Every structure is written in C-alpha cells, then in structure tokens.
Amino acid sequence: MPWYVVRAKPQHEIKTAAILEKAGVHVYCPVITEVRQWSDRRKKVTVPLFKSYVFVNLDEKARNKVFEAPGVNSFLYYLNKPAIVREEEIEVLRSWLENHKANDFQVGMLKPGDEVVLQSGKMKDKKAVIQQAGNKKLKLILKEVGWTLTVNVQDVL
C-alpha cells in the first residue's frame, strides 16, 4: 500500500494523526522537540516536522476514509494525482529523526553549498549539503530523497 500525503489544518497535525490512528488508518506524523521561549519561561514542545502534513498508508480505494477525521483538509496532489511517498523515503525520515544528532562539525567553518558527511547514527556516511548555516540552526539538504532538514546547532555540537 502506498503512503499518501494528507493536508491537515494548521496546528492540528498531531491530533489529526491520533484520530486517524484510532480509526484504524496507518499514520505517520514525524515530530521534533523544540525549546520555545516565553517572557517568563522556556519550555520543550513537540511540533510536527512538516507543518500541515501527515502521511497515511492505505489502499487507494480507502482514501476517502481519512475525511472522516476532523482536521483533514485534502490530499497533496502532484501532476493531478495524489502524491505518493515511497516506503524507503519514510524509513529514511524515521531513521534520520531517531538519530538526528550529527557530530564532529565545526560550525564556524561551514557555509552554504558545503557537502558534509554525517559521522554517527543510522545515517552514518550519508551525504548532505548545507543550504543555510546560521548561529542557531543548520539547514541541510538530503540529496538521496530531496528533502531539507533544519537542525539546531546545539544538537550537532
């Protein structure tokens, strides 16, 4: 069965995924933990990696089942067909999120366009290209799947 990309209402991705899962749909909503700063405190919050998107794995005939869940807007389309994500791409994303810490980088020397090789985790020896290098975040491009990933500098040092 293929993985489809479902558009959800903004800030309803995690709730929508939970509702779909209770309805018996195989769902994947990749999440990350961010530290948010308020005027009086800092707090770790779980947010979806892709804003307004959830992945569902179901048969094409059962696609309408997702619309029973509140928060689902539509499917993502590509070339007038529902966009399909390969199982390998989902697995790469899962393994990347499980082992998103990269080691042995010297941030002061990194600049956009540099190619880096990840040194640890399941993504060890995988190549990525730096799209942006800031003081707090690095934006990496995974050439294998054509995805962009933002990583906190504090997580890579």
mmCIF file of the C-alpha atoms, coordinates in Angstrom:
data_MODEL
# 
_entry.id   MODEL 
# 
loop_
_atom_site.group_PDB 
_atom_site.id 
_atom_site.type_symbol 
_atom_site.label_atom_id 
_atom_site.label_alt_id 
_atom_site.label_comp_id 
_atom_site.label_asym_id 
_atom_site.label_entity_id 
_atom_site.label_seq_id 
_atom_site.pdbx_PDB_ins_code 
_atom_site.Cartn_x 
_atom_site.Cartn_y 
_atom_site.Cartn_z 
_atom_site.occupancy 
_atom_site.B_iso_or_equiv 
_atom_site.pdbx_formal_charge 
_atom_site.auth_seq_id 
_atom_site.auth_comp_id 
_atom_site.auth_asym_id 
_atom_site.auth_atom_id 
_atom_site.pdbx_PDB_model_num 
ATOM 1   C CA . MET A 1 1   ? 0.000   0.000  0.000   1.00 0.00 ? 1   MET A CA 1 
ATOM 2   C CA . PRO A 1 2   ? 1.343   3.444  -0.860  1.00 0.00 ? 2   PRO A CA 1 
ATOM 3   C CA . TRP A 1 3   ? 1.933   6.325  1.537   1.00 0.00 ? 3   TRP A CA 1 
ATOM 4   C CA . TYR A 1 4   ? -0.142  9.411  0.744   1.00 0.00 ? 4   TYR A CA 1 
ATOM 5   C CA . VAL A 1 5   ? 0.369   12.948 1.991   1.00 0.00 ? 5   VAL A CA 1 
ATOM 6   C CA . VAL A 1 6   ? -2.671  14.451 3.711   1.00 0.00 ? 6   VAL A CA 1 
ATOM 7   C CA . ARG A 1 7   ? -3.073  18.162 4.351   1.00 0.00 ? 7   ARG A CA 1 
ATOM 8   C CA . ALA A 1 8   ? -4.318  18.883 7.846   1.00 0.00 ? 8   ALA A CA 1 
ATOM 9   C CA . LYS A 1 9   ? -5.463  22.087 9.461   1.00 0.00 ? 9   LYS A CA 1 
ATOM 10  C CA . PRO A 1 10  ? -2.532  24.117 10.797  1.00 0.00 ? 10  PRO A CA 1 
ATOM 11  C CA . GLN A 1 11  ? -1.556  23.116 14.351  1.00 0.00 ? 11  GLN A CA 1 
ATOM 12  C CA . HIS A 1 12  ? -3.874  20.079 14.200  1.00 0.00 ? 12  HIS A CA 1 
ATOM 13  C CA . GLU A 1 13  ? -1.403  17.618 12.668  1.00 0.00 ? 13  GLU A CA 1 
ATOM 14  C CA . ILE A 1 14  ? -0.697  15.557 15.803  1.00 0.00 ? 14  ILE A CA 1 
ATOM 15  C CA . LYS A 1 15  ? -4.363  15.455 16.867  1.00 0.00 ? 15  LYS A CA 1 
ATOM 16  C CA . THR A 1 16  ? -5.471  14.501 13.366  1.00 0.00 ? 16  THR A CA 1 
ATOM 17  C CA . ALA A 1 17  ? -2.882  11.707 13.234  1.00 0.00 ? 17  ALA A CA 1 
ATOM 18  C CA . ALA A 1 18  ? -4.113  10.350 16.586  1.00 0.00 ? 18  ALA A CA 1 
ATOM 19  C CA . ILE A 1 19  ? -7.748  10.389 15.414  1.00 0.00 ? 19  ILE A CA 1 
ATOM 20  C CA . LEU A 1 20  ? -6.857  8.639  12.148  1.00 0.00 ? 20  LEU A CA 1 
ATOM 21  C CA . GLU A 1 21  ? -4.874  6.023  14.041  1.00 0.00 ? 21  GLU A CA 1 
ATOM 22  C CA . LYS A 1 22  ? -7.852  5.320  16.306  1.00 0.00 ? 22  LYS A CA 1 
ATOM 23  C CA . ALA A 1 23  ? -9.936  4.866  13.150  1.00 0.00 ? 23  ALA A CA 1 
ATOM 24  C CA . GLY A 1 24  ? -7.562  2.116  12.004  1.00 0.00 ? 24  GLY A CA 1 
ATOM 25  C CA . VAL A 1 25  ? -5.508  4.073  9.467   1.00 0.00 ? 25  VAL A CA 1 
ATOM 26  C CA . HIS A 1 26  ? -1.737  3.544  9.465   1.00 0.00 ? 26  HIS A CA 1 
ATOM 27  C CA . VAL A 1 27  ? -0.436  7.087  10.078  1.00 0.00 ? 27  VAL A CA 1 
ATOM 28  C CA . TYR A 1 28  ? 2.978   8.707  10.395  1.00 0.00 ? 28  TYR A CA 1 
ATOM 29  C CA . CYS A 1 29  ? 3.328   12.246 11.703  1.00 0.00 ? 29  CYS A CA 1 
ATOM 30  C CA . PRO A 1 30  ? 7.040   12.989 12.157  1.00 0.00 ? 30  PRO A CA 1 
ATOM 31  C CA . VAL A 1 31  ? 7.618   15.254 15.150  1.00 0.00 ? 31  VAL A CA 1 
ATOM 32  C CA . ILE A 1 32  ? 10.544  17.121 16.688  1.00 0.00 ? 32  ILE A CA 1 
ATOM 33  C CA . THR A 1 33  ? 11.063  18.714 20.080  1.00 0.00 ? 33  THR A CA 1 
ATOM 34  C CA . GLU A 1 34  ? 11.800  22.425 20.165  1.00 0.00 ? 34  GLU A CA 1 
ATOM 35  C CA . VAL A 1 35  ? 12.607  24.738 23.029  1.00 0.00 ? 35  VAL A CA 1 
ATOM 36  C CA . ARG A 1 36  ? 10.218  27.685 22.976  1.00 0.00 ? 36  ARG A CA 1 
ATOM 37  C CA . GLN A 1 37  ? 10.965  30.889 24.833  1.00 0.00 ? 37  GLN A CA 1 
ATOM 38  C CA . TRP A 1 38  ? 8.232   32.891 26.536  1.00 0.00 ? 38  TRP A CA 1 
ATOM 39  C CA . SER A 1 39  ? 8.734   36.053 28.528  1.00 0.00 ? 39  SER A CA 1 
ATOM 40  C CA . ASP A 1 40  ? 8.712   34.139 31.828  1.00 0.00 ? 40  ASP A CA 1 
ATOM 41  C CA . ARG A 1 41  ? 9.949   30.639 30.947  1.00 0.00 ? 41  ARG A CA 1 
ATOM 42  C CA . ARG A 1 42  ? 11.409  28.193 28.453  1.00 0.00 ? 42  ARG A CA 1 
ATOM 43  C CA . LYS A 1 43  ? 9.588   25.002 27.585  1.00 0.00 ? 43  LYS A CA 1 
ATOM 44  C CA . LYS A 1 44  ? 10.176  21.976 25.382  1.00 0.00 ? 44  LYS A CA 1 
ATOM 45  C CA . VAL A 1 45  ? 7.289   21.415 22.998  1.00 0.00 ? 45  VAL A CA 1 
ATOM 46  C CA . THR A 1 46  ? 6.627   18.695 20.446  1.00 0.00 ? 46  THR A CA 1 
ATOM 47  C CA . VAL A 1 47  ? 5.820   20.050 16.990  1.00 0.00 ? 47  VAL A CA 1 
ATOM 48  C CA . PRO A 1 48  ? 5.326   18.360 13.601  1.00 0.00 ? 48  PRO A CA 1 
ATOM 49  C CA . LEU A 1 49  ? 8.338   18.319 11.306  1.00 0.00 ? 49  LEU A CA 1 
ATOM 50  C CA . PHE A 1 50  ? 6.164   19.186 8.302   1.00 0.00 ? 50  PHE A CA 1 
ATOM 51  C CA . LYS A 1 51  ? 3.625   21.879 9.055   1.00 0.00 ? 51  LYS A CA 1 
ATOM 52  C CA . SER A 1 52  ? 0.091   20.916 7.940   1.00 0.00 ? 52  SER A CA 1 
ATOM 53  C CA . TYR A 1 53  ? 1.110   17.469 6.596   1.00 0.00 ? 53  TYR A CA 1 
ATOM 54  C CA . VAL A 1 54  ? 0.534   13.899 7.787   1.00 0.00 ? 54  VAL A CA 1 
ATOM 55  C CA . PHE A 1 55  ? 1.463   10.670 5.977   1.00 0.00 ? 55  PHE A CA 1 
ATOM 56  C CA . VAL A 1 56  ? -1.120  7.880  5.676   1.00 0.00 ? 56  VAL A CA 1 
ATOM 57  C CA . ASN A 1 57  ? -0.569  4.343  4.440   1.00 0.00 ? 57  ASN A CA 1 
ATOM 58  C CA . LEU A 1 58  ? -3.721  2.895  2.922   1.00 0.00 ? 58  LEU A CA 1 
ATOM 59  C CA . ASP A 1 59  ? -5.249  1.325  -0.139  1.00 0.00 ? 59  ASP A CA 1 
ATOM 60  C CA . GLU A 1 60  ? -6.347  3.711  -2.882  1.00 0.00 ? 60  GLU A CA 1 
ATOM 61  C CA . LYS A 1 61  ? -9.950  2.529  -2.520  1.00 0.00 ? 61  LYS A CA 1 
ATOM 62  C CA . ALA A 1 62  ? -9.959  3.509  1.160   1.00 0.00 ? 62  ALA A CA 1 
ATOM 63  C CA . ARG A 1 63  ? -8.601  7.047  0.653   1.00 0.00 ? 63  ARG A CA 1 
ATOM 64  C CA . ASN A 1 64  ? -11.941 8.678  1.489   1.00 0.00 ? 64  ASN A CA 1 
ATOM 65  C CA . LYS A 1 65  ? -11.765 7.190  4.991   1.00 0.00 ? 65  LYS A CA 1 
ATOM 66  C CA . VAL A 1 66  ? -9.355  9.954  6.049   1.00 0.00 ? 66  VAL A CA 1 
ATOM 67  C CA . PHE A 1 67  ? -12.012 12.625 5.533   1.00 0.00 ? 67  PHE A CA 1 
ATOM 68  C CA . GLU A 1 68  ? -13.990 11.186 8.447   1.00 0.00 ? 68  GLU A CA 1 
ATOM 69  C CA . ALA A 1 69  ? -11.404 12.684 10.798  1.00 0.00 ? 69  ALA A CA 1 
ATOM 70  C CA . PRO A 1 70  ? -11.814 16.329 11.774  1.00 0.00 ? 70  PRO A CA 1 
ATOM 71  C CA . GLY A 1 71  ? -8.818  18.392 10.766  1.00 0.00 ? 71  GLY A CA 1 
ATOM 72  C CA . VAL A 1 72  ? -8.227  16.745 7.369   1.00 0.00 ? 72  VAL A CA 1 
ATOM 73  C CA . ASN A 1 73  ? -8.381  19.228 4.501   1.00 0.00 ? 73  ASN A CA 1 
ATOM 74  C CA . SER A 1 74  ? -7.286  17.306 1.399   1.00 0.00 ? 74  SER A CA 1 
ATOM 75  C CA . PHE A 1 75  ? -4.647  15.135 -0.182  1.00 0.00 ? 75  PHE A CA 1 
ATOM 76  C CA . LEU A 1 76  ? -1.498  16.662 -1.594  1.00 0.00 ? 76  LEU A CA 1 
ATOM 77  C CA . TYR A 1 77  ? -1.521  16.344 -5.400  1.00 0.00 ? 77  TYR A CA 1 
ATOM 78  C CA . TYR A 1 78  ? 1.361   16.097 -7.848  1.00 0.00 ? 78  TYR A CA 1 
ATOM 79  C CA . LEU A 1 79  ? 0.702   16.042 -11.611 1.00 0.00 ? 79  LEU A CA 1 
ATOM 80  C CA . ASN A 1 80  ? -3.060  15.835 -10.967 1.00 0.00 ? 80  ASN A CA 1 
ATOM 81  C CA . LYS A 1 81  ? -2.666  12.638 -8.923  1.00 0.00 ? 81  LYS A CA 1 
ATOM 82  C CA . PRO A 1 82  ? -2.426  12.155 -5.175  1.00 0.00 ? 82  PRO A CA 1 
ATOM 83  C CA . ALA A 1 83  ? 1.239   12.466 -4.199  1.00 0.00 ? 83  ALA A CA 1 
ATOM 84  C CA . ILE A 1 84  ? 2.788   9.146  -3.204  1.00 0.00 ? 84  ILE A CA 1 
ATOM 85  C CA . VAL A 1 85  ? 5.776   8.794  -0.881  1.00 0.00 ? 85  VAL A CA 1 
ATOM 86  C CA . ARG A 1 86  ? 7.863   5.651  -1.204  1.00 0.00 ? 86  ARG A CA 1 
ATOM 87  C CA . GLU A 1 87  ? 8.353   3.365  1.803   1.00 0.00 ? 87  GLU A CA 1 
ATOM 88  C CA . GLU A 1 88  ? 12.123  3.913  1.552   1.00 0.00 ? 88  GLU A CA 1 
ATOM 89  C CA . GLU A 1 89  ? 11.655  7.664  1.960   1.00 0.00 ? 89  GLU A CA 1 
ATOM 90  C CA . ILE A 1 90  ? 9.526   7.162  5.067   1.00 0.00 ? 90  ILE A CA 1 
ATOM 91  C CA . GLU A 1 91  ? 12.178  4.828  6.510   1.00 0.00 ? 91  GLU A CA 1 
ATOM 92  C CA . VAL A 1 92  ? 14.962  7.343  5.790   1.00 0.00 ? 92  VAL A CA 1 
ATOM 93  C CA . LEU A 1 93  ? 12.928  10.027 7.517   1.00 0.00 ? 93  LEU A CA 1 
ATOM 94  C CA . ARG A 1 94  ? 12.270  7.787  10.533  1.00 0.00 ? 94  ARG A CA 1 
ATOM 95  C CA . SER A 1 95  ? 15.918  6.822  10.900  1.00 0.00 ? 95  SER A CA 1 
ATOM 96  C CA . TRP A 1 96  ? 17.013  10.429 10.457  1.00 0.00 ? 96  TRP A CA 1 
ATOM 97  C CA . LEU A 1 97  ? 14.691  11.606 13.223  1.00 0.00 ? 97  LEU A CA 1 
ATOM 98  C CA . GLU A 1 98  ? 15.768  8.804  15.553  1.00 0.00 ? 98  GLU A CA 1 
ATOM 99  C CA . ASN A 1 99  ? 19.438  9.710  15.089  1.00 0.00 ? 99  ASN A CA 1 
ATOM 100 C CA . HIS A 1 100 ? 19.320  13.368 14.120  1.00 0.00 ? 100 HIS A CA 1 
ATOM 101 C CA . LYS A 1 101 ? 22.400  14.283 16.105  1.00 0.00 ? 101 LYS A CA 1 
ATOM 102 C CA . ALA A 1 102 ? 25.409  14.841 13.906  1.00 0.00 ? 102 ALA A CA 1 
ATOM 103 C CA . ASN A 1 103 ? 28.899  15.024 15.384  1.00 0.00 ? 103 ASN A CA 1 
ATOM 104 C CA . ASP A 1 104 ? 32.298  16.457 14.554  1.00 0.00 ? 104 ASP A CA 1 
ATOM 105 C CA . PHE A 1 105 ? 31.134  19.668 12.870  1.00 0.00 ? 105 PHE A CA 1 
ATOM 106 C CA . GLN A 1 106 ? 32.881  22.982 13.313  1.00 0.00 ? 106 GLN A CA 1 
ATOM 107 C CA . VAL A 1 107 ? 30.087  25.459 12.739  1.00 0.00 ? 107 VAL A CA 1 
ATOM 108 C CA . GLY A 1 108 ? 32.340  28.460 12.189  1.00 0.00 ? 108 GLY A CA 1 
ATOM 109 C CA . MET A 1 109 ? 33.793  26.834 9.093   1.00 0.00 ? 109 MET A CA 1 
ATOM 110 C CA . LEU A 1 110 ? 30.530  25.749 7.475   1.00 0.00 ? 110 LEU A CA 1 
ATOM 111 C CA . LYS A 1 111 ? 28.963  27.719 4.665   1.00 0.00 ? 111 LYS A CA 1 
ATOM 112 C CA . PRO A 1 112 ? 26.089  27.158 2.212   1.00 0.00 ? 112 PRO A CA 1 
ATOM 113 C CA . GLY A 1 113 ? 26.995  24.738 -0.551  1.00 0.00 ? 113 GLY A CA 1 
ATOM 114 C CA . ASP A 1 114 ? 29.438  22.720 1.551   1.00 0.00 ? 114 ASP A CA 1 
ATOM 115 C CA . GLU A 1 115 ? 28.923  18.992 1.388   1.00 0.00 ? 115 GLU A CA 1 
ATOM 116 C CA . VAL A 1 116 ? 29.174  17.167 4.697   1.00 0.00 ? 116 VAL A CA 1 
ATOM 117 C CA . VAL A 1 117 ? 29.206  13.500 5.628   1.00 0.00 ? 117 VAL A CA 1 
ATOM 118 C CA . LEU A 1 118 ? 27.315  12.524 8.752   1.00 0.00 ? 118 LEU A CA 1 
ATOM 119 C CA . GLN A 1 119 ? 29.566  10.844 11.276  1.00 0.00 ? 119 GLN A CA 1 
ATOM 120 C CA . SER A 1 120 ? 27.174  8.883  13.514  1.00 0.00 ? 120 SER A CA 1 
ATOM 121 C CA . GLY A 1 121 ? 23.799  7.193  13.843  1.00 0.00 ? 121 GLY A CA 1 
ATOM 122 C CA . LYS A 1 122 ? 21.865  5.211  11.253  1.00 0.00 ? 122 LYS A CA 1 
ATOM 123 C CA . MET A 1 123 ? 22.588  7.938  8.726   1.00 0.00 ? 123 MET A CA 1 
ATOM 124 C CA . LYS A 1 124 ? 26.350  7.497  9.174   1.00 0.00 ? 124 LYS A CA 1 
ATOM 125 C CA . ASP A 1 125 ? 28.314  8.120  5.975   1.00 0.00 ? 125 ASP A CA 1 
ATOM 126 C CA . LYS A 1 126 ? 25.289  9.754  4.288   1.00 0.00 ? 126 LYS A CA 1 
ATOM 127 C CA . LYS A 1 127 ? 25.975  12.983 2.419   1.00 0.00 ? 127 LYS A CA 1 
ATOM 128 C CA . ALA A 1 128 ? 24.106  16.232 2.961   1.00 0.00 ? 128 ALA A CA 1 
ATOM 129 C CA . VAL A 1 129 ? 24.565  19.715 1.505   1.00 0.00 ? 129 VAL A CA 1 
ATOM 130 C CA . ILE A 1 130 ? 24.336  22.794 3.716   1.00 0.00 ? 130 ILE A CA 1 
ATOM 131 C CA . GLN A 1 131 ? 21.670  25.121 2.391   1.00 0.00 ? 131 GLN A CA 1 
ATOM 132 C CA . GLN A 1 132 ? 21.940  27.675 5.223   1.00 0.00 ? 132 GLN A CA 1 
ATOM 133 C CA . ALA A 1 133 ? 24.275  27.997 8.188   1.00 0.00 ? 133 ALA A CA 1 
ATOM 134 C CA . GLY A 1 134 ? 23.094  30.291 10.967  1.00 0.00 ? 134 GLY A CA 1 
ATOM 135 C CA . ASN A 1 135 ? 24.138  30.909 14.535  1.00 0.00 ? 135 ASN A CA 1 
ATOM 136 C CA . LYS A 1 136 ? 21.464  28.585 15.938  1.00 0.00 ? 136 LYS A CA 1 
ATOM 137 C CA . LYS A 1 137 ? 20.374  26.346 13.045  1.00 0.00 ? 137 LYS A CA 1 
ATOM 138 C CA . LEU A 1 138 ? 21.728  24.499 10.051  1.00 0.00 ? 138 LEU A CA 1 
ATOM 139 C CA . LYS A 1 139 ? 19.522  23.703 7.081   1.00 0.00 ? 139 LYS A CA 1 
ATOM 140 C CA . LEU A 1 140 ? 20.714  20.508 5.375   1.00 0.00 ? 140 LEU A CA 1 
ATOM 141 C CA . ILE A 1 141 ? 19.606  19.002 2.068   1.00 0.00 ? 141 ILE A CA 1 
ATOM 142 C CA . LEU A 1 142 ? 19.498  15.211 1.874   1.00 0.00 ? 142 LEU A CA 1 
ATOM 143 C CA . LYS A 1 143 ? 20.280  14.552 -1.776  1.00 0.00 ? 143 LYS A CA 1 
ATOM 144 C CA . GLU A 1 144 ? 19.072  10.942 -1.673  1.00 0.00 ? 144 GLU A CA 1 
ATOM 145 C CA . VAL A 1 145 ? 15.469  11.917 -1.048  1.00 0.00 ? 145 VAL A CA 1 
ATOM 146 C CA . GLY A 1 146 ? 15.496  15.609 -1.970  1.00 0.00 ? 146 GLY A CA 1 
ATOM 147 C CA . TRP A 1 147 ? 14.406  16.757 1.482   1.00 0.00 ? 147 TRP A CA 1 
ATOM 148 C CA . THR A 1 148 ? 15.508  19.735 3.509   1.00 0.00 ? 148 THR A CA 1 
ATOM 149 C CA . LEU A 1 149 ? 16.095  19.277 7.218   1.00 0.00 ? 149 LEU A CA 1 
ATOM 150 C CA . THR A 1 150 ? 16.673  22.009 9.796   1.00 0.00 ? 150 THR A CA 1 
ATOM 151 C CA . VAL A 1 151 ? 18.917  21.013 12.683  1.00 0.00 ? 151 VAL A CA 1 
ATOM 152 C CA . ASN A 1 152 ? 19.655  23.037 15.813  1.00 0.00 ? 152 ASN A CA 1 
ATOM 153 C CA . VAL A 1 153 ? 23.339  23.829 16.131  1.00 0.00 ? 153 VAL A CA 1 
ATOM 154 C CA . GLN A 1 154 ? 23.196  22.797 19.784  1.00 0.00 ? 154 GLN A CA 1 
ATOM 155 C CA . ASP A 1 155 ? 22.139  19.329 18.617  1.00 0.00 ? 155 ASP A CA 1 
ATOM 156 C CA . VAL A 1 156 ? 25.060  18.908 16.227  1.00 0.00 ? 156 VAL A CA 1 
ATOM 157 C CA . LEU A 1 157 ? 27.862  20.037 18.509  1.00 0.00 ? 157 LEU A CA 1 
# 
